[in-house]
């Protein structure tokens, strides 16, 4: 398979796939990570550790952080598929699933994502109403 790196517009504002270049820095990336991590999960962390105890709570916390690290490595490896330099960019998770796995798994992934979204929405609604009381 050959890859073409030529675009009609080459003035430095566009990536090799025709989209505007990303202008993020490590500071903006860190800010996005902090805002994604700090939220209701952090608020319930103390309660979860209290329920499990110091030993089991610490082990579970470390286990979940390792799982998060591994899944972030997997997502980073799939950003450009199949070649990390010249491969097709997958700008969304669903585009990545469609390019790598194909049609049937793409549909199942979409169903799983929307089911998860609905479940999280219900959970946040219940947690909010309990917190307001």
C-alpha positions in Angstrom: 0.0 0.0 0.0 1.4 3.4 -0.9 0.8 6.5 1.0 0.6 10.0 -0.5 1.8 12.9 1.5 0.9 15.7 -1.0 -1.9 18.1 -0.4 -3.1 21.0 -2.5 -2.6 23.4 0.3 0.9 23.3 1.9 1.3 26.6 3.7 2.2 25.2 7.1 -1.3 25.5 8.6 -2.4 22.0 7.7 -1.4 18.5 8.8 -0.6 15.7 6.2 -4.2 14.7 6.3 -5.7 18.1 5.4 -6.9 19.1 8.8 -5.7 22.2 10.6 -2.5 21.6 12.7 -3.0 21.0 16.3 -1.4 23.8 18.4 -1.5 22.2 21.9 1.4 22.3 24.2 2.3 20.2 27.3 0.6 22.8 29.4 -2.7 22.6 27.6 -2.5 18.8 27.5 -1.9 18.8 31.3 -4.9 21.0 31.8 -7.1 18.7 29.8 -5.9 15.7 31.8 -6.5 17.5 35.1 -10.0 18.5 34.1 -10.8 15.0 32.9 -9.5 13.4 36.1 -10.8 15.8 38.7 -14.5 15.5 39.0 -17.0 13.2 40.7 -14.6 10.3 40.6 -12.1 12.1 42.8 -14.9 13.2 45.1 -15.9 9.6 45.7 -12.4 8.3 46.0 -12.1 8.9 49.7 -15.4 7.1 50.3 -14.2 4.1 48.2 -10.9 3.9 50.1 -12.8 4.1 53.4 -15.1 1.2 52.4 -12.2 -1.0 51.2 -9.6 -0.1 53.9 -6.1 1.2 53.4 -4.6 -2.0 52.0 -7.3 -3.2 49.7 -8.2 0.4 48.7 -4.6 1.2 47.8 -4.2 -2.1 45.8 -7.4 -1.4 43.8 -6.3 2.2 43.2 -2.9 1.1 41.8 -4.6 -1.7 39.8 -7.0 0.8 38.1 -4.2 3.2 37.4 -2.2 0.5 35.7 -5.3 -0.5 33.6 -5.8 3.2 32.6 -2.1 3.5 31.6 -2.3 0.3 29.5 -5.5 1.4 27.7 -4.0 4.8 27.0 -1.0 3.1 25.4 -3.3 1.0 23.3 -5.3 4.1 22.1 -2.0 6.0 21.3 -0.8 3.0 19.3 -4.0 3.0 17.3 -4.1 6.7 16.5 -2.2 6.1 13.2 -3.0 2.7 11.8 -1.4 0.5 10.5 1.8 2.5 10.2 2.7 5.0 13.0 4.3 7.4 10.6 2.3 7.3 7.4 -0.9 5.5 8.5 -4.4 6.8 8.4 -5.2 9.1 11.3 -8.1 8.1 13.4 -9.5 11.3 14.9 -12.3 9.6 16.9 -12.5 6.3 18.7 -15.3 5.1 16.4 -13.2 5.9 13.3 -10.4 3.8 14.8 -12.7 0.8 15.4 -14.2 1.1 11.9 -10.7 1.2 10.3 -9.2 -1.6 12.4 -12.1 -4.0 13.1 -14.6 -3.4 10.4 -18.4 -3.1 10.1 -19.9 -5.6 12.6 -17.6 -4.7 15.5 -18.1 -1.0 14.6 -21.8 -1.4 15.3 -21.3 -3.3 18.5 -18.8 -0.7 19.7 -21.3 2.1 19.0 -24.0 0.2 20.9 -21.6 -0.3 23.8 -20.6 3.3 23.9 -24.2 4.6 23.8 -25.2 2.1 26.5 -22.3 3.3 28.6 -23.2 6.9 28.0 -26.8 6.3 29.1 -25.7 4.4 32.2 -23.3 7.2 33.2 -25.9 9.8 32.7 -28.4 7.9 34.9 -25.6 7.4 37.6 -24.7 11.1 37.6 -28.4 12.1 37.8 -28.9 9.9 40.8 -25.7 11.0 42.5 -26.6 14.6 41.9 -30.1 14.3 43.4 -28.7 12.4 46.4 -26.0 15.1 46.9 -28.6 17.9 46.6 -30.7 16.3 49.4 
